[in-house]
Amino acid sequence: MKRDRHTIQKFLDHDLSDKEMKRFEADLEASPTLQADLNLYREVDEALADTEVLGFRDQLNDLRRDSRSGAAKKVQIRFSRPWHYAATAAIALVLAIGLASILDRPLSNQDLLKKYYKPYEVALINRSNDAQLDLMLRHAQQLYMEGEFSEAVIYFEKVLEDKPNQVATNLYTGITYFELEQYKNAGKSLNKVIEHQDNLYVEQADWYLGFCFLATDENDRARRQFARIASSNSFYRKDAEKILRKLDK
């Protein structure tokens, strides 16, 4: 399910590789559920992308209040441009799944994950003096890029058996475990990077560790983690501030 969400978003962002696109199109053809999910994502994205979404929040509240009071009158949602017919359809879907009720409350942890979490892109990892180990690492990276996380983690762990302190591999292993929803293992790998300190991946490990706390609903630890990032010179500082504001509502 997590992979489906990421793949749908990458598809909408035109960010799938040729291999991923072929696999997604095959899955789409075979799965009516995936087709429905894609349509929902596309229509909701179109609706919520426009700034006028803020203007009909009150109208949604009116709808919800009328529903609760049993009022029979209709509340018309008004848009100023023709393309908003698509947005109207999206709002109907939103109402159908009960999403309107969350528009006036803080984002959930899952909402925050969907909005801010993205797997870290593969960067070049320093080569070792072991050609076989380098080959295994490249294979793990390729599987990671293709979203084959169950297989990728096997090869990352094999590399770490010989090179347990290789910080970049620990980072990718942590993110791979996160994708597999094995958050405890993810945290262990990310903490190895953080505890090492003198490396180029501490900022990334701090950032993804915060998502581990969000995923496991450890909000106090998540607040402390993102507060530490927000008060630093981290590349992720501004996004950490935004997450904190959402968590503190």
PAMAR-231902 format. One record per residue (C-alpha): residue in three letters; chain; x, y, z. Coordinates in Angstrom, 3 decimals, padded with zeros to 6 digits. Example, Ala and Ser with C-alpha at 12.3 -4.5 7.8 and 13.67 -1.06 7.14 Angstrom:
<pts>
Ala,A,012.300,-004.500,007.800 $
Ser,A,013.670,-001.060,007.140 $
</pts>
This chain:
<pts>
Met,A,000.000,000.000,000.000 $
Lys,A,002.783,002.459,000.897 $
Arg,A,004.524,001.691,-002.384 $
Asp,A,001.241,002.221,-004.302 $
Arg,A,000.897,005.711,-002.784 $
His,A,004.465,006.656,-003.659 $
Thr,A,004.151,005.222,-007.167 $
Ile,A,000.886,007.045,-007.860 $
Gln,A,002.429,010.337,-006.746 $
Lys,A,005.555,009.720,-008.842 $
Phe,A,003.295,008.910,-011.815 $
Leu,A,001.387,012.181,-011.379 $
Asp,A,004.703,014.035,-011.064 $
His,A,006.018,012.353,-014.250 $
Asp,A,008.867,010.973,-012.182 $
Leu,A,008.742,007.250,-013.044 $
Ser,A,011.544,005.550,-014.930 $
Asp,A,010.687,003.619,-018.105 $
Lys,A,010.807,000.347,-016.175 $
Glu,A,008.648,001.718,-013.362 $
Met,A,006.173,003.152,-015.873 $
Lys,A,005.724,-000.205,-017.622 $
Arg,A,005.210,-001.967,-014.297 $
Phe,A,002.745,000.686,-013.105 $
Glu,A,000.742,000.560,-016.350 $
Ala,A,000.529,-003.242,-016.090 $
Asp,A,-000.626,-002.994,-012.464 $
Leu,A,-003.100,-000.290,-013.434 $
Glu,A,-004.625,-002.442,-016.164 $
Ala,A,-004.999,-005.410,-013.798 $
Ser,A,-006.309,-003.552,-010.748 $
Pro,A,-009.616,-001.626,-010.696 $
Thr,A,-008.752,-000.551,-007.141 $
Leu,A,-005.496,001.040,-008.305 $
Gln,A,-007.387,002.764,-011.147 $
Ala,A,-009.860,004.214,-008.655 $
Asp,A,-007.027,005.354,-006.371 $
Leu,A,-005.266,007.051,-009.281 $
Asn,A,-008.442,008.864,-010.310 $
Leu,A,-009.008,010.032,-006.729 $
Tyr,A,-005.434,011.288,-006.365 $
Arg,A,-005.608,013.104,-009.709 $
Glu,A,-008.922,014.830,-009.040 $
Val,A,-008.125,015.773,-005.459 $
Asp,A,-004.719,017.129,-006.518 $
Glu,A,-006.385,019.251,-009.188 $
Ala,A,-008.894,020.613,-006.713 $
Leu,A,-006.550,021.300,-003.845 $
Ala,A,-003.836,022.827,-006.036 $
Asp,A,-005.870,025.972,-006.584 $
Thr,A,-005.868,028.728,-004.001 $
Glu,A,-009.650,028.966,-004.152 $
Val,A,-009.797,025.798,-002.070 $
Leu,A,-009.432,028.074,000.931 $
Gly,A,-012.523,029.947,-000.154 $
Phe,A,-014.846,026.943,-000.086 $
Arg,A,-013.725,025.620,003.312 $
Asp,A,-016.629,027.500,004.886 $
Gln,A,-019.000,025.976,002.348 $
Leu,A,-017.802,022.503,003.300 $
Asn,A,-018.409,023.355,006.931 $
Asp,A,-021.947,024.443,005.964 $
Leu,A,-022.475,021.105,004.261 $
Arg,A,-021.278,019.227,007.303 $
Arg,A,-023.448,021.282,009.677 $
Asp,A,-026.500,020.794,007.474 $
Ser,A,-025.835,017.079,007.362 $
Arg,A,-025.615,016.909,011.145 $
Ser,A,-028.805,018.930,011.634 $
Gly,A,-030.712,016.975,009.019 $
Ala,A,-031.355,020.090,006.926 $
Ala,A,-032.724,019.323,003.497 $
Lys,A,-031.536,022.448,001.710 $
Lys,A,-028.685,022.258,-000.750 $
Val,A,-025.503,024.274,-000.373 $
Gln,A,-024.029,025.178,-003.755 $
Ile,A,-020.257,025.146,-004.106 $
Arg,A,-019.298,027.991,-006.423 $
Phe,A,-016.275,028.234,-008.676 $
Ser,A,-015.367,031.048,-011.035 $
Arg,A,-013.655,029.152,-013.863 $
Pro,A,-014.965,026.306,-016.089 $
Trp,A,-012.120,023.897,-015.268 $
His,A,-013.374,023.820,-011.721 $
Tyr,A,-015.943,021.235,-012.778 $
Ala,A,-013.146,018.730,-012.205 $
Ala,A,-012.560,020.231,-008.783 $
Thr,A,-016.269,019.906,-008.005 $
Ala,A,-016.105,016.201,-008.812 $
Ala,A,-013.055,015.897,-006.592 $
Ile,A,-014.854,017.555,-003.707 $
Ala,A,-017.717,015.096,-004.110 $
Leu,A,-015.202,012.308,-003.722 $
Val,A,-013.634,014.056,-000.758 $
Leu,A,-016.999,014.299,000.943 $
Ala,A,-017.759,010.676,000.141 $
Ile,A,-014.705,009.435,002.021 $
Gly,A,-015.211,011.837,004.881 $
Leu,A,-012.200,014.005,004.147 $
Ala,A,-014.142,017.234,004.570 $
Ser,A,-014.258,016.668,008.301 $
Ile,A,-010.484,017.045,008.572 $
Leu,A,-010.114,020.288,006.639 $
Asp,A,-010.504,022.328,009.804 $
Arg,A,-008.234,020.295,012.080 $
Pro,A,-004.462,019.640,012.175 $
Leu,A,-002.968,017.249,009.674 $
Ser,A,-002.570,013.701,010.928 $
Asn,A,000.826,012.039,011.079 $
Gln,A,-000.024,010.114,007.929 $
Asp,A,-000.971,013.382,006.189 $
Leu,A,002.399,014.856,007.178 $
Leu,A,004.229,011.775,005.912 $
Lys,A,002.449,011.972,002.595 $
Lys,A,003.182,015.689,002.262 $
Tyr,A,006.836,015.808,003.308 $
Tyr,A,008.339,012.332,003.049 $
Lys,A,010.255,011.295,-000.056 $
Pro,A,012.907,008.580,-000.300 $
Tyr,A,016.432,009.952,-000.478 $
Glu,A,017.932,009.860,-003.964 $
Val,A,020.898,007.608,-004.534 $
Ala,A,024.254,009.385,-004.488 $
Leu,A,027.662,007.949,-005.262 $
Ile,A,029.044,005.950,-002.359 $
Asn,A,032.810,005.766,-001.971 $
Arg,A,034.306,002.696,-003.525 $
Ser,A,036.178,000.175,-001.412 $
Asn,A,039.133,-002.004,-002.286 $
Asp,A,036.791,-004.972,-002.623 $
Ala,A,035.391,-005.312,-006.142 $
Gln,A,032.815,-007.889,-005.088 $
Leu,A,031.583,-005.644,-002.288 $
Asp,A,031.334,-002.708,-004.680 $
Leu,A,029.307,-004.812,-007.097 $
Met,A,026.952,-005.870,-004.310 $
Leu,A,026.512,-002.250,-003.242 $
Arg,A,025.743,-001.079,-006.771 $
His,A,023.176,-003.861,-007.080 $
Ala,A,021.564,-002.780,-003.793 $
Gln,A,021.435,000.831,-005.016 $
Gln,A,019.824,-000.227,-008.288 $
Leu,A,017.142,-002.210,-006.458 $
Tyr,A,016.575,000.788,-004.168 $
Met,A,016.080,003.120,-007.154 $
Glu,A,013.614,000.659,-008.684 $
Gly,A,011.581,000.480,-005.474 $
Glu,A,012.490,-003.158,-004.845 $
Phe,A,013.080,-002.497,-001.173 $
Ser,A,012.634,-006.066,000.087 $
Glu,A,015.527,-007.197,-002.077 $
Ala,A,017.589,-004.043,-001.670 $
Val,A,017.759,-004.362,002.107 $
Ile,A,019.216,-007.869,001.811 $
Tyr,A,022.163,-006.584,-000.202 $
Phe,A,022.640,-003.463,001.907 $
Glu,A,022.838,-005.667,004.997 $
Lys,A,025.387,-007.952,003.296 $
Val,A,027.561,-004.927,002.588 $
Leu,A,027.245,-003.824,006.216 $
Glu,A,028.388,-007.231,007.433 $
Asp,A,031.823,-006.347,006.022 $
Lys,A,031.595,-002.559,006.388 $
Pro,A,029.342,-001.902,009.430 $
Asn,A,030.461,001.723,009.775 $
Gln,A,029.845,002.756,006.183 $
Val,A,027.558,005.700,006.909 $
Ala,A,025.989,006.111,003.459 $
Thr,A,025.010,002.447,003.364 $
Asn,A,023.508,002.765,006.841 $
Leu,A,021.468,005.745,005.645 $
Tyr,A,020.072,003.878,002.647 $
Thr,A,019.441,000.814,004.791 $
Gly,A,017.459,002.934,007.239 $
Ile,A,015.318,004.477,004.500 $
Thr,A,014.820,001.053,002.930 $
Tyr,A,013.551,-000.323,006.232 $
Phe,A,011.263,002.711,006.503 $
Glu,A,009.783,001.899,003.097 $
Leu,A,009.182,-001.634,004.360 $
Glu,A,007.427,-000.147,007.414 $
Gln,A,010.029,-001.711,009.717 $
Tyr,A,010.477,001.495,011.677 $
Lys,A,012.482,000.066,014.583 $
Asn,A,015.138,-001.283,012.226 $
Ala,A,015.030,001.983,010.292 $
Gly,A,015.738,003.938,013.462 $
Lys,A,018.679,001.705,014.385 $
Ser,A,020.329,002.245,011.011 $
Leu,A,019.729,006.002,011.019 $
Asn,A,021.058,006.353,014.564 $
Lys,A,024.305,004.704,013.493 $
Val,A,024.774,007.558,011.024 $
Ile,A,023.898,010.182,013.632 $
Glu,A,026.167,008.673,016.288 $
His,A,029.073,008.634,013.841 $
Gln,A,028.710,012.454,013.577 $
Asp,A,031.694,013.239,011.355 $
Asn,A,030.073,012.487,008.000 $
Leu,A,028.046,014.062,005.200 $
Tyr,A,024.805,012.248,005.971 $
Val,A,023.906,013.376,009.488 $
Glu,A,021.337,015.923,008.278 $
Gln,A,019.568,013.318,006.167 $
Ala,A,019.610,010.736,008.965 $
Asp,A,018.150,013.282,011.419 $
Trp,A,015.414,014.148,008.936 $
Tyr,A,014.355,010.574,008.236 $
Leu,A,014.515,009.629,011.914 $
Gly,A,011.844,012.271,012.514 $
Phe,A,009.609,010.450,010.049 $
Cys,A,010.158,007.204,011.951 $
Phe,A,008.713,008.904,015.040 $
Leu,A,005.766,010.241,013.018 $
Ala,A,005.058,006.814,011.545 $
Thr,A,004.963,005.224,015.005 $
Asp,A,002.897,008.089,016.493 $
Glu,A,005.678,009.087,018.905 $
Asn,A,004.737,012.733,018.619 $
Asp,A,006.779,014.007,021.552 $
Arg,A,009.931,012.493,020.099 $
Ala,A,008.957,013.764,016.659 $
Arg,A,008.573,017.302,018.017 $
Arg,A,011.981,017.174,019.682 $
Gln,A,013.572,015.783,016.550 $
Phe,A,012.098,018.350,014.167 $
Ala,A,012.692,021.172,016.673 $
Arg,A,016.384,020.263,016.704 $
Ile,A,016.450,020.339,012.901 $
Ala,A,014.513,023.624,012.773 $
Ser,A,016.978,025.310,015.131 $
Ser,A,019.992,024.215,013.087 $
Asn,A,021.375,025.210,009.696 $
Ser,A,020.066,022.008,008.178 $
Phe,A,018.913,021.887,004.570 $
Tyr,A,015.605,020.588,005.988 $
Arg,A,015.170,023.446,008.491 $
Lys,A,012.221,025.189,006.786 $
Asp,A,010.256,021.983,006.238 $
Ala,A,010.966,020.971,009.837 $
Glu,A,009.472,024.295,010.981 $
Lys,A,006.342,023.608,008.924 $
Ile,A,005.962,020.125,010.391 $
Leu,A,006.371,021.524,013.888 $
Arg,A,003.613,024.064,013.309 $
Lys,A,001.289,021.278,012.207 $
Leu,A,002.207,019.084,015.166 $
Asp,A,001.651,021.884,017.658 $
Lys,A,-001.899,022.700,016.525 $
</pts>
